[in-house]
Amino acid sequence: MAAADELAFHEFEEATNLLAETPDAVTTRSDQLSPQGHVTVAMGSSVGYRAEEEEEEEDKTALLQEEKPPPGFWTFGYYQSFFDVDTSQVLDRIRGSLMPRPGHNFVRHHLHSRPDLYGPFWICATLAFVLAITGNLTLVLAQRRDPSIHYSPQFHKVTVAGIAIYCYAWLVPLALWGFLRWRQNVRHHVGPYTFLETVSIYGYSLFIFIPTVVLWLIPVPWLQWSFGALALALSASGLVFTLWPVVREDARLVAVALLSTVVLLHALLATGCKVYFFQPLPPEHVALPPPAASLSPNILLPSILPQSMATS
């Protein structure tokens, strides 16, 4: 009897549950392979794996489609992307600003539609500190050559330099960007650069003035003005070559007037820095003591006579 019970067909609960969960499963009877005559449940493994992969792909798609809301401009995350550059990118953009040439667009060849504020911010800060420090050193050296020049540390030059440089690097690009946007609506020509691209152009164009300011420590006026003119030519030409593709479709008079204004403002900045920060103080006027008044003999004689008569 025991042998007959072992050979009898048994319905396994596990196989029943598997068949209920996967109705597409294939059941085969392997009498030849198994002498006991067990039922073999062949699961549709390919179907199960395919379903799992489809679910995973749907989850990934849902995660990718779920976009985070853009952060507000008052949050740190809003400005973090503007400083997302590495050292090699900043150095490449500095080299591009130092070597302008016709047909070489700074925005297209160096910014690559990814403007940053990291480079312009630190270039402006460095230029402001270098201006203030070298301006004080100029007065110290002048006092060594001429002791009549009175010198006292002028810490207010740091504030003046910072305000002047940062206002120029932000307000002038803002005005230029606004004007180009207005001209775009009037003439329907090629769109202007974005505001951040315009700020990056101006910020990197100021780098050439940092070594120039250091060279202004040489106490030779004509050499100082020569260095300033060379730096102005390189910086202004970079601005003109970069802005020309945007304004060339506009009226010729407007394009020439706009580029002339850009160069003039750049020249005013360079000249103002040279005159204000490197103008030696005038010699200190020392008040000389008044000469002793010479008394006439007629005034001294009456006072001397009574004394001589009294002694006689």
C-alpha positions in Angstrom: 0.0 0.0 0.0 2.8 2.4 0.8 4.3 1.8 -2.6 0.9 2.4 -4.2 0.4 5.7 -2.3 3.9 6.9 -3.4 3.0 6.2 -7.0 -0.4 8.0 -6.8 -0.7 11.6 -8.2 -0.4 14.3 -5.7 -1.5 17.9 -6.2 1.1 20.2 -4.7 -0.2 23.4 -3.2 2.9 25.3 -4.3 2.3 24.4 -7.9 -1.3 25.4 -7.6 -0.4 28.8 -6.2 2.1 29.4 -9.0 -0.4 28.4 -11.7 -3.0 30.8 -10.1 -0.5 33.7 -10.1 0.8 33.1 -13.6 -2.0 31.8 -15.8 0.4 31.9 -18.8 2.6 29.3 -17.3 3.1 26.0 -19.2 2.6 22.7 -17.5 4.3 19.6 -18.7 4.1 16.0 -17.6 7.5 14.4 -17.6 6.7 10.7 -17.2 9.8 9.7 -19.1 12.1 11.8 -17.0 10.5 11.2 -13.6 9.4 7.7 -12.7 7.1 9.1 -10.0 5.1 11.0 -12.5 5.4 14.4 -10.9 3.9 17.4 -12.6 6.5 19.9 -13.6 5.5 23.6 -13.8 7.5 25.5 -16.3 7.2 29.2 -15.5 7.2 31.8 -18.3 10.5 33.3 -17.0 11.0 35.4 -20.1 7.5 36.9 -19.6 8.2 37.6 -15.9 11.6 39.2 -16.6 10.1 41.3 -19.4 7.4 42.6 -17.1 9.9 43.5 -14.4 12.1 45.3 -16.9 9.1 47.3 -18.2 8.2 48.3 -14.6 11.8 49.4 -13.9 11.8 51.5 -17.2 8.5 53.1 -16.3 9.9 54.0 -12.9 13.0 55.5 -14.4 11.0 57.4 -16.9 8.7 58.8 -14.2 11.7 59.9 -12.2 13.3 61.6 -15.2 10.0 63.3 -16.2 9.6 64.6 -12.7 11.3 67.9 -12.8 12.2 69.9 -9.8 10.8 73.4 -9.6 13.4 76.1 -10.3 14.7 77.7 -7.1 13.8 81.3 -6.4 16.2 84.1 -7.1 16.5 84.8 -3.3 17.9 81.3 -2.7 21.5 80.1 -2.8 20.6 77.3 -5.3 19.6 79.9 -7.9 23.1 81.4 -8.1 25.0 78.2 -7.6 24.8 77.3 -11.3 26.4 80.6 -12.2 29.5 79.6 -10.3 29.7 76.1 -11.6 33.0 76.3 -13.5 36.4 74.8 -13.1 39.8 76.3 -13.2 40.6 75.2 -16.8 37.4 76.9 -18.1 38.3 80.2 -16.3 41.8 80.1 -17.6 40.7 79.5 -21.1 38.3 82.5 -20.9 41.0 84.7 -19.5 43.3 83.7 -22.4 40.6 84.5 -24.8 40.1 87.9 -23.4 43.9 88.6 -23.6 44.2 87.6 -27.3 41.3 89.2 -29.3 41.3 88.9 -33.1 38.9 89.5 -35.9 36.4 86.7 -36.4 37.0 85.3 -33.0 33.9 85.5 -31.0 34.5 85.3 -27.2 30.9 84.0 -26.5 31.0 81.3 -29.2 34.6 80.1 -28.7 35.0 80.4 -25.0 31.7 80.8 -23.1 29.9 78.1 -25.2 26.5 79.3 -24.0 27.6 78.7 -20.4 28.3 82.1 -18.9 29.6 82.3 -15.3 29.9 84.9 -12.6 32.8 83.3 -10.8 35.5 84.7 -13.1 34.0 88.3 -13.4 33.4 88.5 -9.6 37.0 87.7 -8.7 38.5 89.7 -11.5 36.6 92.8 -10.3 37.6 92.1 -6.7 41.2 91.6 -7.6 41.3 94.7 -9.7 39.8 96.8 -7.0 42.3 95.7 -4.3 45.3 96.0 -6.7 44.2 99.5 -7.6 44.0 100.6 -4.0 47.2 98.9 -2.9 49.3 100.2 -5.9 47.8 103.6 -5.5 49.1 103.8 -1.9 52.5 102.3 -2.9 52.9 105.0 -5.6 52.6 107.7 -2.9 55.0 105.9 -0.6 57.6 105.7 -3.4 57.0 109.3 -4.3 57.6 110.3 -0.7 60.9 108.5 -0.7 62.0 110.5 -3.7 60.7 113.8 -2.4 60.4 114.2 1.4 58.3 117.3 1.0 55.3 115.1 -0.1 53.1 114.2 2.9 51.6 110.7 2.9 49.1 109.0 5.1 47.4 105.6 4.4 44.4 106.1 2.2 42.1 103.2 3.0 39.1 104.9 1.4 40.6 104.0 -2.0 39.6 100.4 -1.5 35.9 101.4 -1.2 36.2 103.8 -4.1 37.8 101.2 -6.3 35.3 98.5 -5.4 32.3 100.8 -6.1 33.7 102.0 -9.4 34.7 98.6 -10.7 31.6 96.7 -9.7 29.2 99.5 -10.9 31.0 99.5 -14.2 31.0 95.7 -14.6 27.2 95.5 -13.8 25.5 98.7 -14.8 27.1 99.1 -18.2 26.3 95.5 -19.3 22.8 96.0 -18.0 22.3 99.2 -20.1 23.9 97.6 -23.2 21.7 94.5 -22.8 18.6 96.6 -22.5 19.5 98.7 -25.5 20.1 95.6 -27.7 16.8 94.1 -26.6 15.0 97.3 -27.6 16.8 97.3 -30.9 15.8 93.7 -31.5 12.1 94.6 -31.2 12.6 97.5 -33.6 14.7 95.9 -36.3 14.0 92.2 -35.8 17.7 91.3 -36.4 19.8 88.7 -34.6 19.0 88.5 -30.9 21.4 90.0 -28.4 23.4 88.0 -25.9 21.8 87.2 -22.5 22.4 89.5 -19.6 24.8 86.9 -18.0 26.7 86.6 -21.2 27.1 90.4 -21.4 28.3 90.5 -17.8 30.8 87.7 -18.5 32.1 89.6 -21.5 32.8 92.7 -19.6 34.1 90.9 -16.5 36.7 89.0 -18.4 37.7 92.1 -20.5 38.9 93.8 -17.3 41.5 91.2 -16.5 44.1 92.9 -18.7 44.1 95.9 -16.4 45.3 93.9 -13.4 48.9 93.5 -14.7 48.7 96.9 -16.2 48.0 98.5 -12.8 51.0 96.7 -11.3 53.2 98.1 -14.2 52.0 101.6 -13.3 54.3 101.5 -10.3 57.1 102.4 -12.7 57.6 106.1 -12.0 57.8 107.0 -15.7 54.7 108.9 -16.9 55.0 108.2 -20.6 55.6 104.5 -19.9 52.6 104.4 -17.6 50.4 105.9 -20.3 51.8 103.5 -22.9 50.9 100.5 -20.8 47.4 101.9 -20.2 46.9 102.6 -24.0 48.0 99.0 -24.8 45.7 97.5 -22.2 42.8 99.6 -23.4 43.3 98.6 -27.0 43.3 94.9 -26.2 40.3 95.1 -23.9 38.2 97.4 -26.1 39.0 95.4 -29.2 37.8 92.2 -27.5 34.5 93.9 -26.7 34.1 95.2 -30.3 34.9 91.9 -31.9 32.4 90.1 -29.6 29.6 92.7 -30.0 30.0 93.2 -33.8 28.1 90.0 -34.8 25.1 91.3 -32.8 25.0 94.9 -34.1 26.1 94.4 -37.7 22.6 93.7 -38.8 21.4 97.0 -37.3 21.6 100.4 -39.0 25.1 101.4 -39.7 24.9 104.6 -37.8 23.4 102.9 -34.7 26.1 100.2 -34.8 28.9 102.7 -35.1 27.5 104.9 -32.3 27.0 101.9 -30.0 30.5 100.5 -30.5 32.0 104.0 -30.1 30.1 104.4 -26.8 31.4 101.1 -25.6 35.0 102.1 -26.4 34.6 105.6 -24.9 33.2 104.2 -21.6 36.1 101.8 -21.4 38.6 104.6 -22.0 36.9 106.7 -19.3 37.3 103.9 -16.8 41.0 103.3 -17.6 41.8 107.1 -17.6 39.9 107.7 -14.4 41.7 104.9 -12.6 45.1 106.2 -13.8 44.4 109.8 -12.8 42.7 109.2 -9.4 44.7 106.3 -8.0 48.2 107.3 -9.3 48.2 111.0 -9.0 50.9 112.0 -6.4 50.0 114.4 -3.6 51.2 117.9 -3.9 54.2 118.9 -1.8 53.3 119.9 1.7 53.7 123.6 2.2 55.6 124.2 5.4 55.0 127.7 6.8 58.4 129.4 7.3 58.8 131.5 10.5 58.6 135.3 9.8 61.9 137.1 9.6 62.9 139.0 12.7 62.0 142.7 12.5 65.0 145.0 12.4 64.7 147.8 14.9 66.0 151.2 13.8 68.7 152.9 15.9 66.4 155.9 16.5 64.0 153.7 18.4 66.7 152.1 20.5 68.6 155.3 21.3 66.0 157.0 23.6 65.7 153.9 25.7 69.5 153.5 26.0 70.3 157.2 26.9 68.4 157.4 30.2 70.2 154.3 31.4 73.6 155.6 30.4 72.9 159.0 32.2 71.8 157.2 35.3 75.0 155.2 35.5 77.2 158.2 35.0 
